[in-house]
Amino acid sequence: MFEKILIANRGEIALRIHRTCREMGISTVAVHSTADENAMHVRLADESVCIGPPPSSESYLNIPNIVSAAMITGAEAIHPGYGFLAENADFAEIVEAHGIVFVGPTPNHIRTMGDKVAAKRAMTGVGISVVPGTEGVIGSTQEARKIAGQIGYPVLIKAASGGGGKGMRVTESPDDLDEQISMARREAKSNFGDDEIYLEKYLANPRHIELQIIADEQGHVVHIGERDCSLQRKHQKVLEEAPSPGLNAEERERLGDIGCNAVRKLGYRNAGTLEFLYEDGEFYFIEMNTRLQVEHPVSEAISGIDIVREQIRIAAGAPLFFQQKDIDFQGHAIECRVNAEDPVTLVPWPGRVSDYHPPGGLGIRVDSGLYAGYSVPPHYDSMIAKLIVHGATRNECLMRLRRALEEFVITGVRTTVPLHQKLIGETDFINGRYDIRWLEAYIAAQSENL
Ligand code: ADP
């Protein structure tokens, strides 16, 4: 097992990885920008290295500085967390070229899945259904027009290298297609440095359902159940739950089987997530995330498995010590992403936190680097905490979540706690009747009532 791991991330996820390392007896190296000198992950780590000024491009995305930090401190492995360099195949390759273990899949798998067109092709190759659309990237507008005509409008134009909910354009009719394609290309180029785009059927009212996978180097693959991440704003997740209230036992088993089979055939290793849109009884693959996800704690809550520990064990070459049949799913879990944002307009609200009192009690987990007196820097993502609640049933989970949100005190910055409080009191949510469009419509109605 490793003795020292460098955590190439910040915020709650850096802290979360540190905690598991500590439990495993592994010492940690934190890296940080000058804006994060006083961050909790830096305070708790055994060692820390400043890797640059506040902009991520000069610090958390600075490959030479991160690799140098690992070499100087003698870290044997790097855990990338999520975001930043987690899905950068070149980074994984450079890390390995320096004799350091990358805690994640092979650079080749990261590269294939990072190109959404290649990922869809790879999944089709192993027998998984994908959303109907162009087979590869769009060559000419005429070709796009022909395919859009065949699959039927509305269609969605997506960036092949896209991520984070960015670079997607819905096109309602052939009249707008040319214009939308050129705009999508420009956006893709400026956001992802690559103007390749593809086209997909825009599904009307699907749920976003994803499957958590863990695979070892010896070829064993298990899934840790699905997560329902349909509550989204601007294609970004806001609240996630496991299991999904929209699946029955037969559908759940089918999803687990198709996901594990595909991952086994691809020879994938470490943790990963297969994302699907689920509509009318069909699962359509949209993408695979080759890393730990923000919402992984809901799967941990219902399975009792520490996903980061498994990632580290697998990276060290150890085989999985449990099989699918050993995983005992218990109860229900919900995660609320708490952002430093105005709860109605959702405008980011960085600043100094004056009071911080997280909720506690049975079934409550709060992953956050906040403390009273901490200043939320304006340079990074606005997520400042995750509240994860576990209950024996969905109903118990909801009651406990309501109580936990009431207890949660964060003052000095605005947060989305009030949004979650309202949201979980809505009848549609309580009944589990929502799809990927529900939250946008709900937020729009709230803003109109201002
Ligand atoms: P990203 O990598 O940017 O997160 P995804 O491909 O995972 O992009 O899609 C993000 C979200 O966008 C999905 O969860 C879903 O809400 C929406 N979406 C993606 N593809 C489609 C589609 N074909 N039809 C309808 N909605 C879609």
Residues whose N, C-alpha, C, O or C-beta is under 5 A from the ligand:
A	BS01	ADP	V131 L156 G162 G163 G164 G165 K166 E200 K201 Y202 L203 H208 H235 I286 E287 I436
